[in-house]
Amino acid sequence: MKKTPLAEVKDRFETKEKLVEAVEHLATDELWIDRFNEDKGLLRVSNQKLLRLYAILTEVKERFGSRAKLIDTILELDRRSKDQGLRTKYATFPTPRLLDLFRSASRRHKRAAAVAEPTKVPKKKTSRSKKAQAKVRAQA
């Protein structure tokens, strides 16, 4: 059975304050665009959202290192690495949205690669008359 967000926070981080601390530690300029209210802070955000944000920031940091590298990877998968306008547009997107874009682009890339390599189907042997078979043997 799946745990509730509160139980998961208590198991993994002990308190919500420690979870917020971990998210703030990951939320550097390389991975994060400050879009939350400074007056309220991250303590007012729900446990579920904080857990999701922690998972996303951890994945991006491990796989790509920074948002810029994630954006470069997305553009490469879409074969638009020279498109500076799209690069600047993606730079305004939050990290979770960029990760979703990466996942969908990688699925598209895998499908396109699967279609590009068709599987070889063995040719069916056609039955021939004795006369046609003799002709084929004579030519070979």
Secondary structure, DSSP 8 states (H G I E B T S, - for coil): ----HHHHHHHHHSSHHHHHHHHHHH--TTT----S-TTT-GGGS-HHHHHHHHHHHHHHHHHTSSHHHHHHHHHHHTT-TT-HHHHHHHHTS-HHHHHHHHHHHHHHHHHHHHHHS------------HHHHHHHHHH-
